[in-house]
Amino acid sequence: MSERYIKLVDGTIYENGECGYADGILWCYLPVGTDMKTAFADFSEPTKTEHIVFHYGVMESEYDGFTDIRLCMIGYDGDVRVQLFKGAE
């Protein structure tokens, strides 16, 4: 397994992915070559994104409640970018 990866609740792993949180938005950056259709299906399913773990080396960040997809796009460099907000509580 790579140094960096994103893990969804159901065990789905996106190798070489990254997550970052700012201003109420969780951004997930998936590497070039990620299938857009699969990424959209995974990240638009609230039961898969209610708990996301981003592993980087020996550290990890956990994100809870980000179940509302607002954006899934291919970035200018070919990566897939997903924007998640916290769902209604």
Secondary structure as GFF3:
##gff-version 3
##sequence-region A 1 89
A	DSSP	beta_strand	4	7	.	.	.	ID=ss1
A	DSSP	beta_strand	13	15	.	.	.	ID=ss2
A	DSSP	beta_strand	18	22	.	.	.	ID=ss3
A	DSSP	beta_strand	25	30	.	.	.	ID=ss4
A	DSSP	alpha_helix	36	43	.	.	.	ID=ss5
A	DSSP	alpha_helix	46	49	.	.	.	ID=ss6
A	DSSP	beta_strand	51	56	.	.	.	ID=ss7
A	DSSP	beta_strand	59	64	.	.	.	ID=ss8
A	DSSP	beta_strand	68	74	.	.	.	ID=ss9
A	DSSP	beta_strand	80	85	.	.	.	ID=ss10
###
